[in-house]
């Protein structure tokens, strides 16, 4: 039991964080990224629409964008600055956010998983962090696709990180933990040494001014940024404990 809840130094050699959008990795894992320079952030929904709507979507309007703005271009500039602050490398996949698509055209797991797997494999990771995938459809798809990649690539250690903002929705995080638990994947909190990266995390978050406008308006994000980063190991139960999943 002495080793439960800890990460091994070898697991931190090549860290990959899977991010739904261009800000989620830093919001959820910024301190970890700052303490592990050279880590890779793979952002799934980084592709722009063929044409931006006019007027802008409600979210883009909250972010301060107006008709004619290259929203994804601006957000990629923010992401580049943020990841440079924590010493991380960006990999952008070209999937389009659901806010720009009609419901039948939303990108599903099958449209993500192969490209995500290829990007993860290219990094030869020792540790992969995926979002819990709470509430937002793009977050959910990213989470589900990451689980498929985990099945295909069980060798690296896999952790989940809590989606900033969404984790405060009543019951949402508990619901996801329960789902995983009943699948035989026991999410267990793990202590990751991140204290040295807290200031860099704050500086990196400040590199996303457009998103902070909307997150503050929609989620009152500011006071919630004091919440600690929390990581959960995804692993089978200890031998003999499997029956608890069915009780």
Secondary structure, 3 states (H helix, E strand, C coil): CCCCCECCHHHHCCEEEEECCCCHHHHHHHHHHHHCCCCEEEECECECCCCCCCCCCHHHHHCCCCCCCCHHHHHHHHHHHHHHHHCCEEEECECECHHHCCHHHCCCHHHCHHHHHHHHHHHCCCEEEEECCCCCHHHHHHHHHHHHHHHHCCCCEEEEECCCCHHHCCCHHHHHHHHHHHCCCEEEEEECCCHHHHHHHHHHHCCCHHHHHHHHHHHCCHHHHHCCCCEEEEECCCCCCHHHHHC
